[in-house]
Every structure is written in C-alpha cells, then in structure tokens.
Amino acid sequence: MKRLDLRLPVGPSSGGIVGLTKLNYPDKAVASFFKPASQKPPDQLIWKIFKESLIMGRYEPSGAPSNVPQDVNDSEDIRSIKIAAFDLDDTLITANSGNKWARHANSWKWWDGSVPARLKQLYSEGYLVIIMSNQGNVIPKAESKSLANLKACISSVLRQLDLPIHFYAATIQDRYRKPRTGMWEKLLDDLQLYGAVDMDNSFYVGDAGGREKTETRPKDHSNCDR
C-alpha cells in the first residue's frame, strides 16, 4: 500500500409547551414520526461494537452506490478495490472549541475547508473511503457518555459528507489499535476483501508519523500512523 504525505493533499484552507401543529414541520417528517418502526426506512448510520473493543460505524446514504462490488470473487473485480483510508483527528477534522479533541456534534470543524470536496472526488473516482482512528478515551459501553459523544461527532461528520463510509475506532491497547493491523484485517473481513484490494493504488493518510518538531510544526504526538 502506498504511504502518502501525512497530510491530506487538499491545498490551503481555506412560557408554555408549543403544540406540534404550530411548528413548521414538513408533512413528511410528521408522517414519518408517527409511523410504526417496522414501516420506517432503515437508519443510514449503523453502529456495532466488536469484542468490547472496536467501535464500527457504517454510513450508507440512500441513492449512493457502494464502491465495493457485489461479488468480489468475480474475476473482473479481483484486486480492483481501491481504498482511501484516513485518520480522524487533525487529519480530516479538528476541534473548534479550544479542546484537544472534537467530541460533540458541534465541537468540530474540517481540518481544511476543501476536505469534503476531496473525499467526494475520491469516492467519484471509485475509492472506498475508510476512517480508522485510535480513541483511547472512549469507553465502548452502551451507557458510556464518551461513546455517545463520539457517535454524535462522527454522525455529524458523516451526514455532512453524505458518502458511503466505514468508520473504525480502537479503544483499548489490543490488536485493533494502530499501528497494529487489527482494524485493517477487520475491514477486509467485514467486506470480504481479502485478495481484492489494489494495494498499489490504495493509501492511508494520518498525522502521527513520529516526526520531530520543526520551526513550522510541533512534534507529532506518536508514530501510530506510520
């Protein structure tokens, strides 16, 4: 797999209760609210926790086809899957609240204003877009506030992009935490991509390359993205 520059090559940055009938809700939204759960469309964002460790999210917008072939065993599709994988923090997004990490639906901003367009371009070029992140401060339990905050942040990011994207987050020191390969192997297993990835034209982008401090940037916090 190619190792590109550790930064995304996108260029410079750029007094009472109000009754429901009095609110300006679209008819469709009201109708959907009162529909039985069995009649509602499936959620576009599906979450799972694997082995009480790895958080996985899959966003599938309606009308946007996946770049994963239906049958990767088809001879025409072998080694044709191109993957564009990215770290999350300080690579795709950064905090806008003065905190180190963005962990709420409204606490983040794009690392660069052209990031969304670049990701959409990669999708249009046939890349499968993946986000792989170490999230050691998140407790992967259903009642966890840290998990709820992470989900809210990622949901906001993915709904803005509105592209088919898979999100993986390692929460403990195990085989799934970068730079170990567990997240990558789980992705291949989930999508049945063993032997189907075009490694020469796939890449990963992150900010933690173990680089020393220079006059223009601080020292990297780790080397987990190398």
Summary of the structure (lengths in Angstrom):
residues: 226
radius of gyration: 19.3
end to end distance: 11.8
largest distance: 66.5
contacts: 596
relative contact order: 0.21
helix: 23%
strand: 20%
